């Protein structure tokens, strides 16, 4: 399916003060942050027809009636779908759809998109807003875009981006409430709808939120597998450098069979992700992570698009996984789409570099800097894997993050679901971790 960008691209000269492709632009005016732009660089104003409203501050604190043991109370529970898109009517709406969304509808007649009124709920901690503006003029790219300098506390190093790799860095740096402790479930779903349930406990701490983080760090990550039984006890530890050309990702694994910690340099790029049954790469996790050095990143522009948004139904503790995870795709009765503005970034594999994806196209929400949708292509240029992040404003953090992620493999006709928490303990944000919590010694203790 040919990706006809010309039909819907809005040139960058018309958006957020960024430069159009190939046209030099004056230095960004960072005084606009918090004025006509949001504190993190999105356009504060709505669109011309009002279908995208003005950003008025999002949802910065828990709403009345919130009980974290029951999931996130939906602040938009009274909303009704304004449109349902299926294979029968998708051509009428293709200007607002990604190629992967349309391909899903073609292949699976039960796949549909219920579109609701747009609610710009995303907002982050005051420190995230503060440092985005304070450090914006000091941050710069290094090593051909493969590193960042001057980003000491900020989670949005380039709030007014001018290049594709800057947008990718914003996604990689984006905040998750300072830190997160999450128990979640994974589902590699086979063609007949069966799956083997996987479970994990994740700890993530951002260097900017820690008191004793090492230099050149974005975050620290520890993943403990608790199911299925044949994988239980495996633990992975990652120290994520900012510049991975100068300092490659530091990764270790605890192997319960050998009862020892080993270096794991393979936990990067296109090696198969833990618990994924081969349905995602390590750098697929959270949409994209790791060094950007294997791709040439082109900033296509900004456009309006239907993306998953405010998916509070997927956090409901009353729902069971069997209600959500169906054959071929997630249950569309529990997913919500809205029209938002997204940055479009295309990554093409650099000559001489190796990766199973020859091209990746990211559609990145302007309010949160999270990849809401990704289309990924094989070595022949065919659309291969389609990823969607079903985000929601988790207002107790506050942070806009995924309630679940799905990667659909169009060739294998299987898919993977990550991050569901309906039958798990509530997610915890804001725990103050120390460097020692992400040491090799901590990894050994956790393994035992």
C-alpha positions in Angstrom: 0.0 0.0 0.0 1.6 3.2 -1.1 2.1 5.9 1.5 0.7 9.0 -0.2 2.1 11.7 2.0 1.3 14.6 -0.3 -2.4 14.2 0.2 -2.4 15.2 3.8 0.9 16.8 4.8 0.8 20.3 6.3 4.1 21.9 5.7 6.1 22.8 8.7 6.2 26.5 7.9 2.6 26.5 9.0 3.0 24.8 12.3 4.6 25.8 15.6 7.3 27.9 14.1 9.2 24.8 12.7 10.9 24.8 9.4 9.6 23.1 6.3 11.8 20.5 4.7 14.9 22.0 3.2 14.1 25.6 4.2 16.4 27.4 6.7 14.6 28.9 9.7 15.4 31.4 12.4 16.2 30.1 15.9 13.1 28.9 17.7 11.4 31.5 19.9 11.2 29.7 23.2 9.3 32.6 24.8 6.2 31.2 23.1 6.2 28.2 25.5 3.3 28.7 27.9 1.8 31.4 25.6 0.5 30.5 22.2 2.3 27.1 22.6 1.6 24.8 25.6 4.5 24.5 28.1 5.7 21.5 26.1 5.5 23.0 22.6 2.1 22.0 21.2 -0.2 24.5 19.5 -2.5 25.8 22.3 -5.2 26.9 19.9 -7.8 24.6 18.4 -8.2 24.0 14.7 -10.2 26.0 12.3 -13.5 24.0 12.5 -13.3 23.5 16.2 -13.1 19.7 16.0 -9.8 20.0 17.9 -10.4 22.3 20.9 -8.0 24.7 22.6 -5.6 23.2 25.2 -6.8 24.6 28.6 -4.5 22.8 31.0 -5.5 19.1 30.7 -6.4 17.1 33.8 -3.6 17.8 36.3 -5.1 16.0 39.4 -7.4 13.1 40.3 -11.1 13.7 39.5 -13.8 13.3 42.1 -14.6 9.6 42.7 -11.2 8.3 41.6 -10.3 5.0 43.3 -7.0 3.6 42.0 -8.1 0.1 43.1 -10.9 0.2 40.5 -8.9 1.7 37.6 -9.1 5.3 36.3 -12.5 6.9 36.5 -13.5 8.2 33.1 -13.9 11.9 33.1 -15.6 11.7 29.7 -17.9 8.8 30.5 -20.9 10.7 29.0 -19.3 11.0 25.6 -20.9 9.1 22.7 -19.1 8.2 19.5 -19.6 10.8 16.8 -18.4 8.4 14.0 -17.5 4.8 13.5 -15.0 4.0 10.8 -15.0 0.6 9.1 -13.8 -0.9 5.9 -17.0 0.3 4.3 -16.5 4.0 4.8 -12.8 4.4 5.5 -12.1 5.9 2.0 -14.2 8.9 3.1 -11.9 9.5 6.0 -8.5 8.4 4.6 -7.0 11.9 5.0 -7.3 11.4 8.8 -6.1 7.8 8.8 -2.7 6.1 8.8 -2.0 3.4 6.2 -1.8 0.8 8.9 -5.3 1.7 10.3 -6.8 1.3 6.8 -4.9 -2.0 6.2 -6.3 -3.4 9.5 -9.8 -2.6 8.4 -9.2 -4.3 5.0 -7.8 -7.5 6.5 -10.2 -7.8 9.5 -13.8 -6.9 8.9 -14.4 -6.8 12.7 -11.7 -4.0 13.2 -13.3 -0.6 13.5 -12.6 2.8 15.0 -15.1 4.4 17.3 -14.3 8.2 17.1 -15.3 10.4 20.1 -15.1 14.2 20.7 -11.6 15.4 21.1 -10.5 16.0 24.7 -7.0 17.5 25.2 -6.4 15.9 28.6 -2.6 15.6 28.5 -0.6 17.5 31.1 2.5 16.7 33.2 4.2 17.6 36.5 5.0 21.3 36.9 8.8 20.4 36.9 8.4 18.9 33.4 6.9 22.1 32.2 9.4 24.2 34.0 12.6 22.5 32.8 11.3 22.2 29.2 11.4 26.0 29.0 14.5 26.6 31.2 16.7 24.3 29.2 15.3 24.6 25.7 17.8 27.2 24.5 20.8 25.2 26.0 20.0 21.8 24.4 21.7 20.8 21.2 22.2 17.7 19.1 25.6 16.1 18.9 27.3 13.4 16.9 25.1 13.9 13.9 21.9 13.8 15.9 22.8 10.6 17.8 23.3 12.4 21.1 22.0 15.3 23.0 23.9 17.9 25.2 22.5 20.3 27.7 19.5 18.2 28.7 20.0 17.9 32.5 16.5 18.0 33.9 14.2 18.3 30.9 12.0 15.6 29.6 11.3 17.5 26.4 14.7 18.6 25.0 13.3 20.1 21.8 9.9 21.6 22.5 10.0 23.5 19.2 11.5 20.8 16.9 13.1 21.5 13.6 14.2 18.1 12.5 12.9 14.5 12.7 15.5 13.3 15.1 14.6 16.0 17.6 11.0 14.7 17.6 12.3 11.2 18.2 14.4 12.5 21.1 11.3 14.1 22.6 9.6 10.8 22.5 12.5 9.0 24.1 12.9 11.5 26.9 9.2 11.9 27.7 8.1 11.7 31.3 6.4 8.7 33.0 5.6 10.5 36.3 9.2 10.7 37.3 9.2 7.0 38.1 6.8 4.1 37.7 6.3 0.7 39.4 3.9 -1.4 37.2 2.7 -4.9 37.2 1.2 -5.7 33.7 0.2 -8.5 31.4 1.4 -9.4 27.9 -0.5 -11.4 25.3 1.1 -12.9 22.1 -2.1 -13.7 20.3 -2.1 -16.5 17.7 -4.1 -16.7 14.5 -6.8 -18.8 16.2 -7.1 -16.3 19.0 -5.3 -18.3 21.7 -2.4 -16.9 23.7 0.0 -17.7 26.6 -0.4 -15.1 29.3 2.8 -13.3 30.3 3.3 -11.1 33.3 6.0 -8.7 34.4 6.9 -6.2 37.1 8.6 -3.1 35.7 10.5 -0.4 37.5 11.5 2.8 35.6 13.2 5.8 37.1 14.1 8.9 35.1 17.6 10.3 35.8 16.1 13.8 36.0 13.9 12.6 38.9 16.7 11.0 40.8 19.2 12.5 43.3 22.2 10.3 42.4 21.8 9.4 38.7 25.0 8.9 36.7 25.9 11.3 33.8 24.6 10.6 30.3 21.5 8.8 31.5 17.8 9.1 30.4 16.4 6.4 32.6 17.0 3.2 34.5 14.8 0.2 33.8 14.3 -3.2 35.5 11.9 -5.9 34.2 11.1 -9.0 36.2 9.2 -11.8 34.4 6.6 -13.5 36.7 4.8 -15.6 34.1 4.6 -18.0 32.2 6.2 -20.5 34.5 9.0 -21.4 32.1 10.2 -17.8 32.0 9.4 -16.8 35.6 12.4 -15.4 37.5 14.2 -13.9 34.5 15.2 -10.3 35.3 16.5 -7.7 32.8 18.3 -4.4 33.8 18.9 -1.5 31.5 20.8 1.8 32.0 19.7 4.0 29.1 22.5 6.4 28.0 21.6 9.6 26.2 24.4 9.2 23.6 24.6 5.5 22.7 27.2 6.0 20.0 29.7 7.1 22.7 28.3 4.7 25.3 26.2 1.8 24.1 23.2 0.7 26.1 24.2 -1.0 29.3 22.1 -4.1 29.9 22.3 -7.2 32.1 20.1 -10.3 32.6 19.6 -12.6 35.6 19.2 -16.2 34.4 17.4 -18.3 37.0 18.6 -21.5 35.5 22.3 -20.5 35.8 21.7 -18.3 38.8 24.0 -15.6 37.6 24.0 -12.2 36.1 25.3 -11.9 32.5 25.8 -8.9 30.2 23.1 -8.6 27.6 24.1 -6.3 24.8 21.5 -7.9 22.6 18.7 -6.1 24.5 18.7 -3.4 21.9 17.7 -2.5 18.3 15.9 -5.3 16.4 16.6 -8.3 18.7 13.3 -9.9 19.8 11.7 -8.3 22.8 11.3 -10.2 26.0 8.0 -12.2 26.2 7.0 -11.1 22.7 7.0 -14.5 20.9 9.0 -12.7 18.2 6.2 -10.1 17.6 8.2 -7.0 18.5 11.8 -5.8 18.6 13.5 -4.4 21.6 13.3 -0.9 20.2 9.5 -1.3 19.5 8.9 -1.1 23.2 7.0 2.1 24.2 6.7 2.9 20.5 10.5 3.4 20.1 13.4 3.5 22.4 17.2 3.5 22.2 19.8 5.0 19.9 18.4 6.7 16.7 21.7 6.1 14.9 20.4 3.4 12.4 17.9 5.6 10.7 17.8 8.8 8.7 14.9 10.7 10.4 12.9 13.0 8.2 10.3 15.4 9.6 7.4 15.2 7.2 5.2 17.7 9.0 2.2 18.0 11.2 -1.3 16.7 10.4 -4.7 16.1 11.9 -5.4 12.4 12.5 -7.6 9.9 14.3 -5.5 8.3 17.0 -6.2 6.3 20.2 -6.8 8.8 23.0 -8.3 8.8 26.5 -8.7 5.1 26.7 -10.0 4.9 30.2 -12.1 1.9 29.5 -8.9 -0.2 29.1 -8.0 0.6 32.7 -11.2 -0.6 34.3 -10.5 -3.2 37.0 -13.9 -4.7 36.4 -12.9 -5.9 32.9 -11.2 -9.2 32.4 -8.5 -9.8 29.9 -10.6 -12.2 28.0 -13.1 -9.4 27.4 -10.4 -7.2 25.9 -8.1 -9.5 24.0 -9.9 -11.0 21.0 -8.7 -12.9 18.0 -7.0 -10.6 15.4 -7.3 -7.4 17.4 -8.3 -5.7 20.7 -12.0 -5.5 21.4 -13.1 -2.2 19.6 -15.9 -1.7 22.1 -13.3 -0.7 24.7 -11.0 1.5 22.6 -11.5 5.2 21.9 -10.2 7.3 19.0 -10.1 11.1 18.7 -8.9 13.7 16.2 -5.6 15.2 17.3 -2.6 16.9 15.7 0.4 14.7 15.3 4.0 15.1 14.2 4.8 12.8 11.3 8.4 11.4 11.3 9.7 9.0 8.7 12.8 6.9 9.5 14.7 5.2 6.6 17.4 2.7 7.3 20.9 4.2 6.8 23.1 2.7 4.1 25.3 0.0 5.7 23.1 -0.3 8.8 21.1 -3.4 9.7 17.6 -3.6 11.0 14.5 -5.8 10.2 12.5 -2.6 9.5 13.6 -0.8 6.4 11.3 2.1 7.2 9.3 3.3 10.2 6.7 6.1 10.1 5.8 7.5 13.5 2.7 9.6 14.3 3.5 11.5 17.5 0.9 13.2 19.6 1.8 16.9 19.9 0.5 17.3 23.5 2.4 14.3 25.0 5.2 13.5 22.6 4.2 9.9 22.7 4.1 7.7 19.5 0.3 7.1 19.1 0.6 5.1 15.9 3.5 3.5 14.0 3.7 1.9 10.6 6.8 -0.3 10.1 8.0 -1.8 6.7 10.0 -4.8 5.8 13.1 -5.0 3.6 11.0 -5.1 0.4 9.1 -1.9 1.4 5.9 -3.7 2.3 3.8 -2.6 5.3 4.6 -5.3 8.0 3.8 -4.3 11.5 1.2 -1.8 12.8 1.5 -0.4 16.3 -1.1 1.6 18.3 -0.7 3.0 21.8 -4.0 3.3 23.7 -3.1 6.3 25.9 -5.0 8.0 28.7 -4.3 10.9 31.1 -3.2 9.1 34.3 -4.1 12.1 36.4 -2.7 10.8 39.7 0.9 11.2 38.4 0.0 13.3 36.3 1.2 11.9 33.0 -0.2 10.9 29.6 0.8 7.3 29.0 -0.4 4.0 27.5 -3.1 2.0 29.1 -2.2 -0.7 26.6 -0.1 -1.1 23.4 -0.8 -3.4 20.4 1.5 -4.5 17.6 -0.3 -6.2 14.7 1.9 -8.4 12.5 0.2 -8.3 9.1 2.3 -11.0 7.6 2.1 -13.5 10.4 -1.6 -12.5 11.1 -0.8 -12.5 14.8 -0.5 -9.7 17.3 1.0 -8.7 20.7 -0.6 -6.8 23.5 1.6 -5.1 26.2 0.8 -3.2 29.3 -2.7 -4.2 30.4 -3.2 -3.9 34.1 -6.9 -4.8 34.7 -6.2 -7.8 36.8 -3.0 -6.5 38.4 -2.2 -4.2 41.3 -2.6 -0.5 40.7 0.3 1.3 39.0 2.5 3.4 41.3 4.1 6.7 40.3 6.6 9.0 41.9 8.6 6.5 44.0 12.1 7.9 44.8 14.5 5.3 43.5 18.3 5.4 44.0 21.1 4.4 41.7 21.7 1.3 43.9 18.1 0.1 43.1 19.3 -0.5 39.5 22.7 -2.0 40.3 23.9 -5.5 39.4 23.8 -6.3 43.1 20.1 -5.4 43.1 19.6 -7.6 40.1 21.1 -10.5 41.9 19.0 -9.9 44.9 15.8 -9.8 42.8 16.8 -13.0 41.1 17.2 -14.8 44.4 
